[in-house]
Amino acid sequence: MAKQILIVGGGVGGTMTANHLVAKLYPEILAEEVKIKLLSDSPWHYYKPAFMYVAFNMFFKDELRRKERSLLRPEIDFEIDSAVHFDFKNKTVKTLRATLHYDYLVIATGCLPAPERIEGLKEAGDYFYQYKPALRLSEKFQKLQKGRVLITVSFPKTPNVPHQCGIAPMETTFILDDYLRSRGIRDKVEIVYTYPKTAQLQTCALFLQKPTSEALPYFFESKGIKYKRGFTLSKVDPEAKIAYSEEGEKESFDILMATPPIRAVDAVIDSGISDAADNEGWLPTDRETLKVKGTEGVYVLGDTVDLPVSKAGGTCHNQSPVIVNNIASEIRFSRTSDIYEGRVVAIAQMGMEAGMPLWYNYKEDVQPLPPNKLGSLMRKGFNRGIYWAVARGIV
């Protein structure tokens, strides 16, 4: 009987993994010894990292999406349905319409913004991690003539787990500065960037890694951006437009651009195997093999892991080949063969025309480089075309 590989999640992690698996296991697929199915709750695939550009009118919806089927190799069985329950003991996934059996399972279900977890944030805050909220934020920026924009970042309660897309709050702060300058109102708008007291292993920093945190003051001061360390958002007063911190401070705002709390999707939380704090649902992940601890044949990548690496596409790009190699090795040799070293690679958008390449792993932090136009061109090339080649498993 053919081995069944089921990938749940049609984002970049699930899509590239499905395509890589076909390439890696092509002989077994031709011999009908392996079958691959990808399950997604939408027919569309969105380039989610570009939602932040929507907030500044740099991208529109149809530029950011493709039909998921068009990104997948023809050997992949694509099904539009929602996973509602994982039964790891019996190796099944219950969906809205069926119960699917698997021999190997890849969970790539991402995470969800949860602004409701902080009092008043859902009512008064704006974020850019989904299309419609980013569009609402763009409308506010379009109307802004003067005032104060407050940037806040909230980490998960689970120790050493980062917020979504670690570099994004910094990127949007610098893009906002350029955006306001292009409108000729930068001198009328105060930008204040804040960061919580505890940021993974850093305390009273401006970023989750020390080298970047130490370099940021220079960049902020050169742009006239104010910054505050040790501001852990605790609640927001929507009527007074004041954000309060756990440290007893408060900051007023006209626009609150927030990185909100995040959580795993319901089906992952309801699986019952996560020991993450505050019912956030991150799956217990082996940091080298990317297998879900306590299960057989189950792997996880991207935002759903409980590892101290960025919840971003640049992480999936490095995790996916490890999972593919390990599943292929299990099928062929009954053992895993590859190790994930915590590698993350990306280009930070440090304003509309400046980009900063960055990479790190479990052992080495990001080493900031001078932002430049070449970096921006690389990022724009990725945004406009390379991303879709990555999702297809070509790059």
C-alpha positions in Angstrom: 0.0 0.0 0.0 1.3 3.5 -0.9 2.6 5.7 1.9 0.4 8.6 2.5 2.0 12.0 3.1 -0.4 14.7 4.3 0.5 18.4 4.5 -1.9 20.6 6.3 -1.6 24.3 5.4 -1.4 26.1 2.1 1.0 28.8 3.1 4.6 29.1 1.9 5.8 26.3 4.3 3.2 23.7 3.2 3.4 24.6 -0.5 7.1 24.5 -0.9 7.3 21.3 1.3 4.8 19.5 -0.9 6.6 20.5 -4.1 10.0 19.6 -2.6 8.6 16.2 -1.6 7.6 15.4 -5.1 11.1 16.2 -6.4 12.7 14.2 -3.7 10.4 11.1 -3.9 9.7 11.2 -7.6 10.8 7.5 -8.2 8.5 6.3 -5.4 5.6 8.5 -6.7 6.0 7.1 -10.2 5.9 3.6 -8.8 2.8 4.5 -6.8 4.6 3.7 -3.5 4.0 7.3 -2.2 1.1 9.7 -2.5 1.1 13.3 -1.4 -1.9 15.4 -0.5 -2.0 19.1 0.5 -4.9 20.3 2.6 -5.8 24.0 2.7 -8.9 25.9 3.8 -8.6 28.3 0.8 -8.2 28.0 -2.9 -5.9 31.1 -2.7 -2.3 31.4 -1.7 -1.3 34.8 -0.3 2.2 36.2 -0.1 1.6 37.2 3.5 5.0 39.0 4.2 3.9 41.7 1.7 0.8 42.6 3.7 2.9 45.2 5.5 3.3 47.0 2.2 -0.5 47.2 1.8 -0.5 49.5 4.8 1.5 52.0 2.7 -0.3 51.5 -0.6 2.6 49.7 -2.2 0.7 46.5 -3.0 -2.9 45.6 -3.7 -4.7 42.4 -3.1 -4.5 40.7 -6.6 -0.8 41.3 -6.7 -0.4 39.2 -3.5 -2.2 36.0 -4.4 -2.2 33.1 -6.8 -4.5 30.1 -7.1 -2.9 27.4 -4.8 -3.4 24.7 -7.4 -1.3 26.8 -9.9 1.7 26.7 -7.5 1.6 22.9 -7.0 3.1 20.1 -9.0 0.5 18.0 -10.8 1.5 14.9 -8.8 0.1 16.6 -5.6 -3.5 15.9 -4.6 -4.9 19.3 -3.6 -8.0 19.4 -1.4 -9.8 22.5 -0.1 -11.1 21.7 3.4 -10.4 22.7 7.0 -8.6 20.5 9.6 -10.6 20.4 12.8 -8.9 17.7 14.8 -5.6 15.9 14.8 -5.5 12.3 16.2 -1.8 11.6 16.4 -2.4 8.2 18.1 -4.4 6.9 15.2 -2.7 8.9 12.5 -5.7 10.6 11.2 -6.8 14.2 10.6 -10.5 15.0 10.8 -11.7 17.7 8.5 -15.1 19.4 8.0 -15.9 16.7 5.3 -13.8 13.6 5.9 -11.3 11.8 8.0 -7.9 11.5 6.4 -5.3 8.9 7.2 -1.6 9.6 7.0 1.7 7.8 7.4 3.6 11.1 7.5 2.1 14.4 8.5 3.5 17.9 8.0 1.7 20.7 10.0 2.2 24.1 8.4 -0.9 25.9 9.8 0.8 29.1 10.7 -0.5 31.3 13.5 -3.3 33.9 14.1 -3.2 37.4 15.4 -4.9 37.6 18.8 -5.3 41.3 19.7 -8.3 40.3 22.0 -5.7 38.9 24.5 -4.8 42.5 25.5 -7.6 44.7 26.9 -8.6 47.4 24.4 -6.1 46.4 21.7 -8.7 44.9 19.3 -10.7 48.1 19.5 -7.9 50.7 19.4 -5.0 49.0 17.7 -4.1 48.3 14.1 -1.8 45.7 12.6 -0.6 44.6 9.2 -0.3 40.8 9.5 -3.5 40.2 7.5 -4.9 41.9 4.4 -8.0 43.6 5.7 -6.4 45.0 8.9 -3.4 46.2 6.7 -5.9 47.9 4.4 -7.7 49.6 7.3 -4.3 50.8 8.5 -3.5 52.3 5.1 -6.7 54.3 5.2 -5.7 55.8 8.5 -2.2 56.6 7.3 -3.8 58.2 4.2 -5.9 60.5 6.3 -3.1 61.4 8.8 -2.0 65.0 8.7 -0.4 65.4 12.1 -0.2 63.6 15.4 1.5 60.6 17.0 2.1 57.0 15.8 2.9 54.6 18.5 4.5 51.2 17.6 4.2 48.4 20.1 5.4 44.8 20.1 3.8 41.9 22.1 5.7 38.6 22.6 4.0 35.3 23.2 3.7 34.3 26.9 5.6 31.1 26.1 9.3 31.7 27.1 11.8 32.1 24.3 9.2 32.1 21.5 9.2 35.2 19.3 6.4 37.3 17.9 5.4 36.9 14.3 8.0 38.0 11.7 10.6 39.3 14.1 11.9 42.1 11.8 8.5 43.4 10.7 7.9 46.0 13.4 11.3 47.6 12.7 10.7 47.4 8.9 7.3 49.1 9.1 8.7 51.8 11.4 11.3 52.8 8.8 8.9 52.5 5.9 6.4 54.7 7.8 9.2 57.4 8.2 9.8 57.3 4.4 6.1 57.3 3.6 5.4 60.4 5.8 8.4 62.2 4.2 7.0 61.4 0.7 3.8 63.1 1.8 5.6 66.1 3.2 4.2 65.7 6.7 7.0 64.0 8.5 7.7 67.0 10.7 4.1 67.0 11.8 4.0 63.4 12.9 5.9 61.9 15.9 6.9 58.3 15.5 7.6 56.3 18.7 8.9 52.8 18.6 8.6 50.7 21.8 9.7 47.2 22.7 8.8 45.0 25.7 11.0 44.5 28.7 11.5 40.8 28.0 12.3 39.9 24.4 13.3 36.2 24.4 16.8 36.2 26.0 17.1 40.1 25.9 16.0 42.4 28.7 15.2 46.1 28.1 16.3 45.8 24.4 15.0 47.2 21.1 15.1 43.9 19.3 15.2 40.2 20.1 18.9 39.8 19.4 21.7 41.9 21.0 23.7 43.0 17.9 20.7 44.4 16.1 19.3 45.9 19.3 22.6 47.8 19.9 22.7 49.1 16.3 19.1 50.4 16.2 19.5 53.6 18.2 21.8 55.0 15.5 19.2 54.3 12.8 16.3 55.6 14.8 18.1 58.8 15.8 19.3 59.5 12.2 15.6 59.4 11.2 14.2 61.4 14.2 12.3 58.3 15.4 11.8 58.2 19.2 12.2 54.9 20.9 11.5 53.4 24.3 12.9 50.2 25.9 11.0 48.1 28.5 7.4 49.0 27.4 5.4 45.8 27.7 1.9 46.6 26.5 -0.7 45.6 29.2 -3.9 47.4 28.1 -5.2 50.1 25.9 -7.8 52.8 26.5 -9.6 53.2 23.1 -11.4 56.4 24.1 -8.5 58.3 25.6 -6.1 56.7 23.0 -3.5 55.8 25.7 -1.5 52.6 25.8 -0.4 51.3 29.3 2.6 49.1 30.0 3.1 46.5 32.7 6.0 48.6 33.9 3.5 51.4 34.9 4.1 53.8 32.0 1.7 55.2 29.5 2.0 56.5 25.9 -0.6 58.5 24.0 -1.3 57.9 20.3 -3.3 58.9 17.3 -2.5 55.7 15.5 -1.4 52.5 17.4 0.5 50.2 15.0 0.8 47.0 17.0 2.4 43.6 16.7 -0.4 41.8 18.6 -0.2 38.6 20.6 -0.4 35.5 18.5 -1.6 31.9 18.9 -1.8 28.6 16.9 -4.9 27.7 15.0 -7.8 26.0 16.9 -7.2 22.5 15.6 -3.6 22.6 16.8 -4.5 24.0 20.2 -7.3 21.4 20.5 -4.8 18.6 19.8 -4.0 18.6 23.5 -0.2 18.0 23.1 1.0 21.6 23.5 2.4 22.7 26.8 2.8 26.3 25.6 1.9 29.0 28.1 -1.5 30.9 28.0 -3.0 28.2 25.7 -1.0 29.6 22.8 -0.7 26.1 21.2 2.8 25.9 19.9 3.7 22.3 19.2 6.6 20.7 21.1 9.2 20.5 18.3 12.5 18.7 18.2 14.9 21.5 17.3 17.0 19.4 15.0 14.7 17.0 13.2 11.6 19.2 13.3 9.5 16.3 14.4 6.6 16.9 16.9 7.7 15.3 20.2 5.7 12.4 21.4 4.3 11.5 18.0 5.2 9.2 15.1 5.7 10.5 11.6 4.6 14.1 12.4 6.6 17.1 11.4 6.0 20.8 11.9 7.5 24.0 10.5 6.9 27.7 10.4 4.8 29.7 12.9 3.5 26.6 14.7 6.8 25.5 16.3 7.9 26.3 19.8 11.5 27.1 18.8 13.5 30.3 19.4 13.6 31.2 15.7 11.6 33.8 13.7 8.1 32.9 12.7 8.6 34.0 9.1 8.9 32.8 5.5 12.6 33.0 5.7 12.5 30.4 8.4 10.2 28.0 6.4 12.6 28.3 3.5 15.3 26.7 5.6 13.1 24.2 7.6 11.3 22.7 4.6 14.3 20.9 3.0 15.2 19.4 6.4 11.7 17.9 6.7 11.7 16.7 3.1 15.0 15.0 3.6 13.9 13.4 6.8 10.6 12.1 5.5 12.4 10.7 2.4 15.0 9.1 4.6 12.4 7.5 6.9 10.6 6.0 3.9 13.8 4.7 2.4 16.0 3.9 5.4 13.7 4.0 8.4 15.7 6.8 10.0 16.1 10.6 9.8 19.1 12.0 8.0 19.1 15.8 8.2 19.4 18.4 11.0 18.0 21.9 11.2 20.5 24.4 12.6 18.1 27.2 13.3 19.0 29.0 10.1 16.9 32.0 9.1 17.7 34.2 6.0 15.9 37.4 5.0 16.3 40.9 3.8 15.0 43.6 6.1 13.3 46.6 4.4 14.9 49.5 6.1 12.8 52.2 4.4 11.3 52.3 0.9 14.7 52.3 -0.9 17.0 50.5 1.6 17.4 46.8 2.4 19.6 44.9 4.9 20.5 41.3 4.3 20.4 39.2 7.5 20.9 35.7 8.6 21.3 33.8 11.9 21.0 30.4 13.5 20.8 28.7 16.9 24.4 29.6 17.6 24.9 33.0 15.9 22.8 36.1 16.2 22.1 38.5 13.3 25.0 40.7 12.4 23.6 44.0 11.2 24.9 45.3 7.9 24.6 48.8 6.5 21.3 49.1 4.6 21.7 50.0 0.9 19.8 50.2 -2.4 21.1 46.9 -3.6 19.5 45.2 -0.6 16.3 47.0 -1.4 16.5 45.8 -5.1 16.9 42.2 -3.8 13.9 42.5 -1.6 11.8 44.1 -4.4 12.8 41.2 -6.7 11.8 38.7 -4.1 8.5 40.5 -3.6 7.7 40.8 -7.3 8.6 37.3 -8.5 11.2 35.2 -6.7 8.7 34.4 -3.9 6.4 32.5 -6.3 9.4 30.5 -7.5 10.2 29.7 -3.8 6.7 28.5 -3.2 6.9 26.3 -6.3 10.0 24.7 -4.9 12.2 26.1 -7.7 14.5 28.3 -5.6 
